């Protein structure tokens, strides 16, 4: 079973808050004892969750009659704004996982300075193993069960693992039925464009994930050209970036592997495939069935079209050969340890851990999924000079576009795709610069720790200014 370590996240929050308590001048508090007291209060608030809501969805199935399916909506903190977070349909959903994802949403929204708090939802069901009618019923029942706790001015869900714009459209329709005459378009984000959704929402997370890497390697790197990078505190990581940049400059491809070929991974792979500022070659992609590997590079556009038709990558060597890809079909986990310079993790949680971290060959790991790298593996990569771009930094494109979609519902005006992706990119680039500057000019802790630090500084400041820490 996949898992997310709720205790690891709480431990990281605790460590950051203890460091903030020793930061001179933080919150303009000069009394050291008072600052420690304030930070202890903030730590207790941010380590705990505002509200955990669990229910059972009663569904009439075609084969088994009535079944009761566990469902959750967990609201972590709303000091930054309305609760915000996706709903996932997965047979691995459990309370601890959903709570941890809600905490990460609070931190992600704070890091990117969005006017949202953090929440998450989940239903313990495999959407591939139910009929269309059953899936529709589950979606509507979810809204019915959690109707007091969601809404455009309180908690705004969106799609996540196992859900999509079709399911969100069903949920919007049910919300509208339950709340006749009330505003409903802003009750959910991730809707279809025809139903008031934002253009570019589906591909936003994948675009943002690749952008977190390309901005680091190109624009941010160039800002430290002419030897300025030699004075950065993070020497090993700087040398890693420099080595890959020089490789591309010498017309040698940077090899990229992508785990997961869904909405995030396929788009990130296409972004890398079509990127022109530095030479890239996609040597491996994977889904739950197989890894496709070719040292000569894969035709990602052909694979993307295949996946849209078949809802998976080729599963056998025979299927791959029919596409004339020159690709070898390997087990799904092979994508993690193949020869690559960059590994984009866009599948599920808990993929790189103590038991396989030393087998990872890639020098840069980008977390398009939530929590695919354990803290222990993260620290190992830090020590050996690899770069890990963490999830709350890299995969925020979706929630930023969700904010623009929610905003669009308020102003009753549709933004163009170029406006949506442009604004998303602008906001992400500002955050990248803040994080990369803070990380590379310090000589301790991981990039994840720096992201947590920036997010928790903002959250603590809001708690303090709003008088919540007395």
C-alpha positions as CSV (number, residue, x, y, z in Angstrom):
1,X,0.0,0.0,0.0
2,X,1.3,3.5,-0.8
3,X,1.5,5.8,2.1
4,X,2.3,9.4,3.2
5,X,4.1,9.8,6.5
6,X,2.0,12.3,8.5
7,X,4.6,12.2,11.3
8,X,7.4,13.3,9.0
9,X,5.5,16.4,7.9
10,X,4.7,17.3,11.5
11,X,8.3,16.7,12.5
12,X,9.5,19.0,9.7
13,X,7.0,21.7,10.8
14,X,8.2,21.4,14.4
15,X,11.9,21.7,13.3
16,X,11.2,24.8,11.2
17,X,9.2,26.5,13.9
18,X,11.9,25.9,16.5
19,X,14.4,27.6,14.1
20,X,12.0,30.5,13.6
21,X,11.8,30.9,17.3
22,X,15.5,31.7,17.3
23,X,15.5,34.0,14.3
24,X,16.4,37.5,15.5
25,X,13.9,40.1,14.5
26,X,11.2,37.7,13.3
27,X,7.8,39.3,13.6
28,X,9.6,42.4,14.8
29,X,9.6,40.8,18.3
30,X,12.7,41.9,20.3
31,X,12.0,39.9,23.4
32,X,13.5,36.4,22.9
33,X,11.2,34.7,25.4
34,X,8.1,36.3,23.8
35,X,9.2,35.2,20.3
36,X,9.7,31.6,21.5
37,X,6.2,31.7,23.1
38,X,4.6,33.0,19.9
39,X,6.3,30.4,17.8
40,X,5.3,27.6,20.2
41,X,1.7,28.7,19.8
42,X,2.0,28.8,16.0
43,X,3.6,25.4,16.0
44,X,0.7,23.8,17.9
45,X,-1.8,25.4,15.6
46,X,0.0,24.4,12.4
47,X,0.8,20.9,13.5
48,X,-2.9,20.1,14.1
49,X,-5.9,20.1,11.8
50,X,-9.0,22.3,12.1
51,X,-11.5,19.7,11.2
52,X,-11.6,16.0,10.2
53,X,-14.9,15.0,8.6
54,X,-15.4,11.3,7.8
55,X,-18.6,9.8,6.4
56,X,-19.7,6.8,4.5
57,X,-21.2,7.1,1.0
58,X,-24.0,4.6,0.5
59,X,-24.1,3.4,-3.1
60,X,-26.3,1.0,-4.9
61,X,-23.9,-1.1,-7.1
62,X,-24.8,-3.3,-10.1
63,X,-23.2,-6.5,-8.7
64,X,-23.1,-6.2,-4.9
65,X,-26.2,-4.2,-4.0
66,X,-25.7,-1.5,-1.4
67,X,-22.2,-0.8,-0.3
68,X,-20.8,1.8,2.1
69,X,-17.6,3.6,1.0
70,X,-15.4,5.6,3.4
71,X,-15.1,9.3,2.4
72,X,-13.3,12.2,3.9
73,X,-13.0,16.0,3.8
74,X,-10.2,17.3,6.0
75,X,-9.7,21.0,6.6
76,X,-6.3,21.8,8.0
77,X,-6.0,25.6,8.3
78,X,-7.6,28.7,6.8
79,X,-5.6,31.6,8.1
80,X,-4.5,32.4,4.6
81,X,-8.0,32.2,3.1
82,X,-10.8,29.7,2.2
83,X,-9.9,26.0,2.5
84,X,-8.7,24.6,-0.9
85,X,-7.7,21.2,-2.0
86,X,-8.5,18.3,-4.3
87,X,-10.6,15.2,-4.0
88,X,-9.0,11.9,-4.8
89,X,-10.7,8.6,-5.6
90,X,-8.3,5.8,-4.8
91,X,-8.5,2.4,-3.1
92,X,-5.5,3.5,-0.9
93,X,-7.3,6.6,0.5
94,X,-7.2,6.7,4.3
95,X,-7.5,9.4,7.0
96,X,-3.8,9.9,7.6
97,X,-3.0,10.3,3.9
98,X,-5.8,12.8,3.4
99,X,-4.8,14.8,6.5
100,X,-1.2,15.0,5.4
101,X,-2.2,16.2,2.0
102,X,-4.4,18.9,3.5
103,X,-1.4,20.1,5.5
104,X,0.8,20.1,2.4
105,X,-1.9,22.2,0.7
106,X,-1.8,24.8,3.4
107,X,2.0,25.0,3.0
108,X,1.8,25.1,-0.8
109,X,-0.7,27.9,-0.9
110,X,1.3,29.9,1.7
111,X,4.6,29.3,-0.2
112,X,3.0,30.7,-3.4
113,X,1.2,33.4,-1.5
114,X,-2.2,32.4,-2.7
115,X,-5.3,33.6,-0.7
116,X,-6.2,30.0,0.3
117,X,-5.8,27.7,3.2
118,X,-5.4,23.9,2.9
119,X,-7.9,21.0,2.7
120,X,-8.2,17.7,1.0
121,X,-10.8,15.1,0.2
122,X,-10.8,11.4,-0.6
123,X,-13.0,8.5,-1.3
124,X,-11.8,4.9,-0.8
125,X,-12.7,3.6,-4.2
126,X,-10.8,2.5,-7.4
127,X,-12.6,4.5,-10.1
128,X,-11.4,2.0,-12.7
129,X,-13.4,-0.8,-11.0
130,X,-16.8,0.8,-10.9
131,X,-19.3,1.5,-13.7
132,X,-20.0,5.0,-15.1
133,X,-23.4,5.0,-13.2
134,X,-21.8,4.0,-9.9
135,X,-19.0,6.7,-10.4
136,X,-21.7,9.3,-11.0
137,X,-23.6,8.3,-7.9
138,X,-20.4,8.3,-5.8
139,X,-19.6,11.8,-7.0
140,X,-23.1,13.1,-6.2
141,X,-23.2,11.4,-2.8
142,X,-19.9,13.0,-1.9
143,X,-21.4,16.4,-2.4
144,X,-24.6,15.4,-0.4
145,X,-22.5,14.1,2.5
146,X,-20.2,17.1,2.8
147,X,-22.6,19.9,1.7
148,X,-22.3,21.8,5.0
149,X,-18.6,21.9,4.7
150,X,-17.9,23.0,1.1
151,X,-18.8,26.1,-0.9
152,X,-17.3,29.0,-2.9
153,X,-16.8,31.1,0.3
154,X,-15.6,28.3,2.6
155,X,-13.9,25.2,1.1
156,X,-13.4,24.8,-2.6
157,X,-12.5,21.3,-3.9
158,X,-10.8,20.4,-7.2
159,X,-9.8,17.2,-9.0
160,X,-6.9,15.1,-7.8
161,X,-5.7,11.5,-8.2
162,X,-8.5,9.4,-9.7
163,X,-10.8,12.3,-10.5
164,X,-11.1,14.7,-13.4
165,X,-13.2,17.5,-14.9
166,X,-16.1,15.1,-15.7
167,X,-16.4,14.1,-12.1
168,X,-16.1,17.7,-10.9
169,X,-18.8,18.7,-13.4
170,X,-21.1,16.1,-11.8
171,X,-20.3,17.5,-8.4
172,X,-21.0,21.1,-9.5
173,X,-24.3,19.9,-10.9
174,X,-25.2,18.3,-7.5
175,X,-24.1,21.4,-5.6
176,X,-26.3,23.5,-7.8
177,X,-29.3,21.2,-7.1
178,X,-28.7,21.3,-3.4
179,X,-28.3,25.1,-3.3
180,X,-30.9,26.5,-5.8
181,X,-30.5,30.1,-6.6
182,X,-27.1,30.5,-5.0
183,X,-23.7,31.1,-6.7
184,X,-22.3,27.7,-7.7
185,X,-19.6,28.2,-10.3
186,X,-16.9,29.0,-7.7
187,X,-17.9,26.0,-5.5
188,X,-15.4,23.7,-7.3
189,X,-12.5,24.3,-9.6
190,X,-11.1,22.0,-12.3
191,X,-14.4,22.1,-14.2
192,X,-14.7,21.7,-17.9
193,X,-14.3,24.9,-19.9
194,X,-17.9,24.7,-21.0
195,X,-19.0,24.5,-17.4
196,X,-17.0,27.6,-16.3
197,X,-13.6,26.0,-16.0
198,X,-10.3,27.7,-16.8
199,X,-8.6,27.1,-20.1
200,X,-5.3,25.3,-19.6
201,X,-6.3,23.9,-16.2
202,X,-5.7,20.2,-17.2
203,X,-2.1,20.8,-18.3
204,X,-1.2,23.5,-15.7
205,X,0.4,21.2,-13.2
206,X,2.6,19.4,-15.7
207,X,3.6,22.8,-17.3
208,X,4.5,24.1,-13.8
209,X,6.4,21.0,-12.9
210,X,8.7,21.2,-15.8
211,X,9.0,25.0,-15.4
212,X,10.3,24.5,-11.8
213,X,13.2,22.6,-13.4
214,X,13.8,24.7,-16.6
215,X,13.7,28.0,-14.7
216,X,16.4,26.7,-12.3
217,X,18.5,25.4,-15.1
218,X,18.2,28.3,-17.5
219,X,17.0,31.7,-16.2
220,X,18.0,31.4,-12.6
221,X,21.3,29.7,-13.4
222,X,22.2,32.5,-15.9
223,X,21.5,35.1,-13.1
224,X,24.6,33.7,-11.4
225,X,26.8,33.6,-14.5
226,X,30.4,35.0,-14.8
227,X,31.6,33.2,-11.7
228,X,29.0,34.5,-9.2
229,X,27.8,31.0,-8.6
230,X,31.2,30.0,-7.2
231,X,30.4,32.1,-4.2
232,X,27.2,30.3,-3.4
233,X,27.0,28.3,-0.2
234,X,25.5,25.2,-1.9
235,X,28.7,24.2,-3.8
236,X,27.8,20.5,-4.6
237,X,24.3,21.4,-5.9
238,X,25.7,24.3,-7.9
239,X,28.3,22.1,-9.5
240,X,25.6,19.6,-10.4
241,X,23.6,22.3,-12.2
242,X,26.7,23.6,-13.9
243,X,27.7,20.2,-15.1
244,X,24.4,19.5,-16.7
245,X,24.2,23.0,-18.2
246,X,27.6,22.6,-19.8
247,X,26.6,19.2,-21.1
248,X,23.7,20.7,-22.9
249,X,25.8,23.7,-24.1
250,X,28.2,21.2,-25.6
251,X,25.3,19.7,-27.7
252,X,25.0,16.6,-25.5
253,X,21.5,15.8,-24.5
254,X,20.3,16.0,-20.9
255,X,18.6,12.6,-20.4
256,X,15.1,12.8,-18.8
257,X,13.0,10.1,-17.2
258,X,9.4,10.6,-16.3
259,X,7.5,8.4,-13.9
260,X,3.7,8.6,-14.5
261,X,2.2,9.4,-17.8
262,X,-1.1,10.9,-16.7
263,X,-2.2,14.6,-16.7
264,X,1.0,15.7,-15.0
265,X,3.7,13.4,-16.4
266,X,2.6,13.4,-20.0
267,X,2.5,17.2,-20.1
268,X,5.8,17.5,-18.3
269,X,7.3,15.0,-20.8
270,X,6.0,17.0,-23.7
271,X,7.3,20.2,-22.2
272,X,10.8,18.6,-22.0
273,X,10.5,17.1,-25.4
274,X,9.7,20.4,-27.0
275,X,12.0,22.6,-24.9
276,X,14.5,24.5,-27.0
277,X,16.7,26.5,-24.6
278,X,18.7,23.4,-23.6
279,X,19.0,20.0,-25.3
280,X,16.9,17.3,-23.7
281,X,16.1,13.7,-24.6
282,X,13.3,11.7,-23.0
283,X,14.9,8.3,-22.5
284,X,12.2,6.7,-20.3
285,X,8.5,7.1,-19.4
286,X,6.3,4.9,-17.3
287,X,2.8,4.2,-16.0
288,X,1.4,1.6,-13.7
289,X,1.9,-1.2,-16.3
290,X,5.3,-0.6,-17.8
291,X,8.4,1.5,-18.4
292,X,9.4,2.3,-22.0
293,X,13.1,3.0,-22.3
294,X,15.3,4.0,-25.2
295,X,18.8,5.4,-24.9
296,X,18.2,7.1,-28.3
297,X,15.2,9.0,-26.9
298,X,11.4,8.4,-27.2
299,X,8.9,10.0,-29.5
300,X,6.8,11.6,-26.8
301,X,4.2,13.0,-29.2
302,X,3.4,9.6,-30.5
303,X,3.2,8.1,-27.0
304,X,0.9,10.9,-25.9
305,X,-1.5,10.3,-28.7
306,X,-1.4,6.5,-28.0
307,X,-2.1,7.1,-24.3
308,X,-5.1,9.3,-25.1
309,X,-6.6,6.6,-27.1
310,X,-5.7,3.5,-25.0
311,X,-5.6,5.2,-21.6
312,X,-2.1,3.7,-21.0
313,X,1.3,3.3,-22.5
314,X,2.1,0.2,-24.5
315,X,2.1,-2.7,-22.1
316,X,4.0,-5.3,-24.1
317,X,7.0,-5.3,-26.4
318,X,4.7,-6.3,-29.3
319,X,2.5,-3.2,-28.7
320,X,5.6,-0.9,-28.4
321,X,7.2,-2.4,-31.6
322,X,4.0,-1.6,-33.6
323,X,4.7,2.1,-32.9
324,X,8.3,1.8,-34.2
325,X,9.6,3.5,-31.1
326,X,12.8,1.5,-30.8
327,X,11.8,1.2,-27.1
328,X,12.4,-1.6,-24.6
329,X,9.5,-2.5,-22.4
330,X,10.6,-2.9,-18.8
331,X,8.8,-3.2,-15.4
332,X,7.2,0.0,-14.1
333,X,9.7,0.6,-11.4
334,X,12.6,0.6,-13.8
335,X,12.0,4.2,-14.7
336,X,13.4,5.2,-11.3
337,X,16.8,3.6,-11.7
338,X,17.5,3.9,-15.4
339,X,20.4,6.1,-16.7
340,X,19.0,9.6,-16.6
341,X,20.2,13.1,-15.6
342,X,16.7,14.3,-14.5
343,X,13.9,12.3,-13.0
344,X,10.4,13.8,-13.0
345,X,8.2,12.0,-10.4
346,X,4.6,12.4,-11.5
347,X,2.9,9.2,-10.3
348,X,2.1,8.5,-6.6
349,X,3.6,8.9,-3.2
350,X,6.4,7.1,-1.5
351,X,8.4,6.1,-4.6
352,X,12.0,6.9,-3.6
353,X,12.8,5.6,-0.1
354,X,15.7,4.3,2.0
355,X,15.6,0.9,0.2
356,X,16.1,2.3,-3.3
357,X,17.5,5.8,-2.9
358,X,21.1,4.8,-3.6
359,X,20.1,3.2,-6.9
360,X,18.8,6.6,-8.3
361,X,21.2,7.8,-11.0
362,X,19.5,11.1,-11.8
363,X,21.2,14.3,-10.5
364,X,18.0,16.3,-10.4
365,X,14.6,15.0,-9.1
366,X,11.4,17.0,-9.6
367,X,8.4,16.1,-7.6
368,X,5.3,16.5,-9.8
369,X,3.4,14.1,-7.5
370,X,2.8,14.7,-3.8
371,X,5.5,13.3,-1.5
372,X,7.2,10.8,-3.9
373,X,10.5,11.2,-2.0
374,X,10.9,10.3,1.7
375,X,12.6,12.8,4.0
376,X,15.4,10.2,4.6
377,X,16.0,9.9,0.8
378,X,15.8,13.7,0.5
379,X,18.6,14.2,3.1
380,X,20.7,11.5,1.3
381,X,20.4,13.3,-2.0
382,X,21.3,16.6,-0.3
383,X,24.5,15.1,1.1
384,X,25.7,13.7,-2.2
385,X,25.0,16.9,-4.2
386,X,21.8,16.0,-6.0
387,X,19.0,18.5,-6.3
388,X,15.4,17.7,-5.2
389,X,12.7,20.2,-6.3
390,X,10.0,19.5,-3.7
391,X,6.3,19.0,-4.4
392,X,5.0,22.2,-2.7
393,X,7.2,24.2,-5.0
394,X,7.0,22.2,-8.3
395,X,3.4,21.0,-8.6
396,X,1.5,24.2,-7.6
397,X,0.5,25.1,-11.2
398,X,-2.9,23.4,-10.7
399,X,-3.9,25.3,-7.6
400,X,-2.7,28.6,-9.0
401,X,-4.9,28.1,-12.1
402,X,-7.7,26.9,-9.7
403,X,-7.4,30.3,-8.0
404,X,-7.7,32.0,-11.4
405,X,-10.7,29.9,-12.2
406,X,-12.3,30.8,-8.9
407,X,-11.5,34.5,-9.6
408,X,-12.9,34.1,-13.1
409,X,-16.2,33.0,-11.6
410,X,-16.4,36.1,-9.5
411,X,-15.7,38.7,-12.2
412,X,-17.9,36.8,-14.7
413,X,-15.2,37.0,-17.3
414,X,-13.4,34.2,-19.1
415,X,-9.6,34.4,-19.4
416,X,-7.8,33.1,-22.4
417,X,-5.5,30.1,-22.2
418,X,-2.5,32.4,-22.8
419,X,-3.6,34.7,-20.0
420,X,-4.1,31.7,-17.6
421,X,-0.7,30.0,-18.3
422,X,1.1,33.3,-18.4
423,X,-0.2,34.4,-15.0
424,X,0.5,31.0,-13.5
425,X,4.0,31.1,-14.8
426,X,4.6,34.6,-13.6
427,X,3.5,33.7,-10.1
428,X,5.5,30.5,-10.0
429,X,8.7,32.2,-11.3
430,X,8.5,34.7,-8.4
431,X,8.3,31.8,-5.9
432,X,11.1,29.9,-7.7
433,X,13.4,32.9,-7.3
434,X,12.6,33.3,-3.6
435,X,13.2,29.6,-2.9
436,X,16.3,29.1,-5.1
437,X,17.9,32.3,-3.7
438,X,17.2,31.2,-0.1
439,X,18.4,27.6,-0.7
440,X,21.6,28.2,-2.6
441,X,22.8,31.0,-0.3
442,X,22.4,28.8,2.8
443,X,24.7,25.9,3.6
444,X,22.4,23.6,5.5
445,X,19.0,21.9,5.2
446,X,17.2,20.7,2.1
447,X,15.2,22.7,-0.5
448,X,12.1,21.2,1.0
449,X,13.1,22.6,4.4
450,X,13.6,26.1,2.8
451,X,10.1,25.8,1.2
452,X,8.6,24.9,4.6
453,X,10.5,27.8,6.2
454,X,9.1,30.4,3.7
455,X,5.6,29.0,4.0
456,X,5.6,28.8,7.8
457,X,7.0,32.4,8.1
458,X,4.0,33.6,6.1
459,X,1.5,31.5,8.1
460,X,3.0,32.5,11.5
461,X,3.0,36.1,10.5
462,X,-0.7,35.9,9.5
463,X,-1.6,34.2,12.7
464,X,0.3,36.8,14.7
465,X,-1.1,39.8,12.9
466,X,-4.7,38.4,13.2
467,X,-4.3,38.0,17.0
468,X,-4.5,34.2,17.0
469,X,-1.4,33.5,19.1
470,X,-2.4,34.9,22.5
